Amino acid sequence: MLEAMLYQRLDGKAVKCGLCARRCMIQPGKRGVCRVRENCNGTLYTLVYGKAVSYAADPIEKKPLFHFHPGSRAFSIATVGCNFRCNFCDNWVISQEEEILGEDFPPELVVSEAITQKCKSVSYTYTEPTVFFEYAYDTARLARSSGLFNTFVTNGYMTPDAVELIAPYLDAATVDFKGSGDPDFYRELCGVPRVEPIFESLAAMRSKGIHIEITDLIVPWRGDVRAHFKRLARWIVDNLGDETPFHILRFFPSYRYEGGGPSVGSLLEELWTEARAEGLKYVYLGNMPGHARENTCCPSCGEVVIKRVGFEVVFTKLKGDACSYCGKRLNVKV
């Protein structure tokens, strides 16, 4: 165990966690909603420091990060735990695990493995990196000093204080929306009381110069999908910029979800058109391998500058960060 970051001691040996937007009040002997931070006699501890439950060298496109060193590899790590309770979670076996599991895998070994496997970055992913923040923070500092980049794949439900702390070492983040940020969706299907902290954390990341890509998992349910989708796309344009990569993800039922089958391709095509109409220049369809909407096209001349099939980059037509056809600079980190 390691003493946690970002918490406050209260009367009666209770503590208030300041890491994620739930800001759990935790009594002695109890854990937060994440199940991996425990109050031991008035001191908050992380129980998963250095305990990797999953790790692998992945294509960066799997995150998905399409505009951050495309074609490179990211060494991905995760621990058990999550601060959401999504009843459709794809990684529920590890995210919703209540026992503290994992292989001893300290930051030094993570960085060593990343270098050995010729990765350009370390990605904190699979479960929610906010809940293993101390492990991610120490690894990220060491990775940065070793010439590696750091990326989060996150639900975005972290406090501004957490963003402030990790920002000097965090190069890119994929922030995963579900149901286009519909507050009722988050309450009923994810067990999350408020969506506003996600937008606050995104604004904080933007202010720190962190490269941001957005995903939106389109889950069939009773809400007004199109209205919330349009609102999210407009918010991205107005607050993050029209060059923010936006990934519309096809949903497949998993875990405890009982709301129906997968989201249909025709709906995703309509939403793609809607996102473009709102002004977003880089819009993708995900979980649809081989679809033309996986490719990056130059917003100026329309030519394909990065062709993909699933997570594989087939070819790039870039000259540095510019289109090799017309010379327009693109929002791509290379």
N, C-alpha and C positions, 0 to 999 in steps of 0.2 A: 504494500500500500504506500501511497505517497500523499502528503497533504495537498489538498486541492487549491487551485487558484480561484480568485474571484468569489469570495464568500464573506459573509458578515456574521459575527457572533452576536447572539441575542440573549436576553435574560433567560435564566433557567436552563442554560446550556443548549438551547435551540440555536440553529443557524439558518441563515437565508442565503441560498445559492444565487450568485449573480452571473452565471455563465450563460444559461439560455433564458428565453423570454418568459418561461413559466415562473422563474424566480421562486423556486420551491422553498417553503418553510419546513425545515426538517428537524424533527425531535431526536433526542439521543437514542441511538440504536436503530434508527430508521434510515431509509434510503429515499432519494428523490424519485420523481417519475421515471427518470432514465434507468433506474435500478442499478446504477454503477457508481453512485456517489453516496457515501454513508457518513452519518454523523456519529463519531465515536467519542462520547463524553465531551461534546462541545467543540470538537475539531472535525472539519469535513475532509474526508479522504476520497481520492479516486481509487477504485478497486481494480481498474483495468490497465494501469500504467505498464507498458511493455508487454502486454498480453495480446498478441495478434491471433485472432480467431480465423483470419483469412488473409492471404497475401499472394500476389502474382504480378508478373510483368505483363501489362496490357497495352494495346494500342491506345494512344491518347484519345482517339476518336470514340472509344468505348465510354468515356466519361459522361456525356459526350462533350469534347472540346474540339471543334472543327477549325477554329481560328487561332489556336495556340500550338505552335510548332507541329503543324500537321505532318503525319507520317512517323512521328517519334513514338517512343515507348515510355510508359509511366509505371513505376513500381508502386503497386497499390496495396494498402494495408487497411485493416479494420479490426475493431474489437467488438465484443457483444454490446448490446444496449442501444436505445433510441429514446428520444423525448417525444415521439409521435406514437400513435396507436392505430395506424392505418389498417383497416380490415382487408385491404387488397395488397398488402406488402409483398413484394417479390422476393425479398431477402429475409422473410419473417423468421426463418430457422435460426438466424444469428441476431437479428435486430430485436426480437422479442424474447430472447433467451433470458431466463431469470437466474440461472446459475452462472457464476463467474468462471468462464472457460477461456482457453487460449494458450498458445505456446509462448514461452519466454523468448521475446524478440525485441531486444532493447534498441534504442535509436541508432547506436553505432552500427549494429548489424543490418538494420534497415538500409542505411546509407551505403554500407559496403555491398549489400546485395544489389542495390539499384545500380551502382557503378559496374559491378561484375556483369550484370545482365544488360549493360549498355543502354540504360534508361536515361532520358534527359531530365526526368522529374520524378518526384514522389507524390502520389495522389492518396489523399485520406478520404476513403470512399466505402462503398458496399453497405455500411451502416452509417450512422450520423456522426461526423467527425467532432461536432460540438461536444458530445458526451465523453469523448476521449481526448479532450482538449490538451491536457498537460503532456500526454504522449505525443500528440501531433506537434505541439509547440516546441518541445525539445528536439524532436526529429527534424522539424523544419529549420530550426536554427543551424543544426549540424549539416543538413543538406545544403543550405545556402552557402555555408563556409566551404563546402566541398564542390561547389560549382553546379549544383542541381537546382531546378525550379521546384516550387511547391504548389499543389492545387487541391482545393476542397471540392468535393461533390456533396452538397448540403441542402437541407430543407430551408435554410436561411433563418431558423428560429433562434438566433443568438442575440445577445445583448450588444449595444454599441460598445460597451467596455471590452467585450470579447473580440469584436472586430478591431478595436484600437490596439489590443495586445498582439494579435496575430498579424496585423497588416504589414509590419516591416519585413515579414518573411513569406507572405502569401502572394504569389504571382498571379494566380487565376482561380476562379471559382465558377462552378456550374451550380446554379440555384434551381432546385427542382420544385416547380409548382404542381399541384394536383387540382384537377377540376377548375383550372384558370383562376384560382384564388377566391372562389365562391365561399363566403364565410359560413354558410349553412353546410356546405360540403365538408369543410374542415371540422366543424363541430360534430357532425353526425358520422362521418366516415373515418376521420383521423383522430378524434378525441382532442382537438386543439381549440381552445376557447376563443382566440382572436387571431386574425390574419395580419393586422397592422404591423406587428414586429418584423415580419418578413420584408415588407417594403422599407421599413426603417433601416434594417440591416443592409439591404441592397444599396440604399442611398449612402450609407456609411462606407461601404466597399467602394462605391463609385468615387467618393470624395478622396479615397486613399490611392486611387489609380490602379486598383486591382482589375485585371481583365475579367469581364463577366460574360457568361453565356447563360441563357435561360432555357429551361425545358418546361413543357406543360403537358402533363399526362391527361389525355382526354378520356375520362371514365364515364360510361353511360350511366346516367341517373336522372332523377326527376327534375333537376334544376334547369334553368335557362342557359344552356351551354353557350350559345352564340353571344348572348348579351355579356356574360362574364368574360368570355374570351376577348371580345372587342375591347372591353374596359381594360383588361390586362395589357393587350397590345398597345393601346393608347398610352397607358402609364409608362411602359417601357420606352416608347418614343420620346415622351415628354421628360422623363427623369433619367434615363440611362443613355439615350441617343438612338437615332434611327439605324446606326450601324451595329447595334447589339445583335449578335447571332441568337436566333430564336428557333428552338427545336420543338415541333409539335409531335408528341409521341403517341403511337398507337398502344392501346391498352389490351392486355389479355388477363382474364380473371385468374386470381390466385388467392391463397390463404383462406380467409373467411368470407370473401365477397360473394354476395348472393343477389346482386343487382342485375344480372344478365350476362350476355356474351361480350366479345371484344368490340372495341370501337371500330366502325366501318371506314374503309378507305375513302368512300365518297364524301363522308363528313369531314375527314381530315383535309381532303382536297379543297373543300369549301372554306375551311378555316385558314388554310394556306393563302388562298386568294384574299380573304378578309384581312389577314395580317399584312399582306403586301399593300392592300388598299389603305391601311392605317399609316403606311409610310415605312415599315421595316424593310430594309434592303437585303438582309440575309435570313431567309426563312427556310427551314428544313422539315422534312417528314422523317420521323425516326421509327424504328422497329418495323421497317418495311424494306428489307434488304433488296437492292437492285433497282429501287425506285429512282427516277431521275431527280427527284427533289432532295436526294442526298448530296448532290453536287453543289459546289460553290461556283456561282456565276458572277462575273464582273457586273456591278450595277450600272456601269457606264456603257459598255459595248455589248453586254449580254453573253459573251463567250464563256465557256466552261474553263475555269482556271484551276479547279481541283476536282478531279473525278474520283468518286468513291463507289465501292460495292460493299455494303455493310460497314465494317470497321477498317477495311483495307483501302488505302489510297492507291489508285491505279496510275494516275499521273498528275503532275502539277505543271501549270503554265504560268509560273510566277517569275518575276525578275526582282529579287529581294522581296519587298512587301507590295509590289506593284504588278498589275496585269501586264503580261508580256505582249498582249495584242495592242492595247491602246495606251498603256503607261499610267493608268489611274492608280493611285495609291489605295490600297485596300486595308480594311481593319483585320489584318492577319499578322500575328507575331511569328517571326521565322528566325 
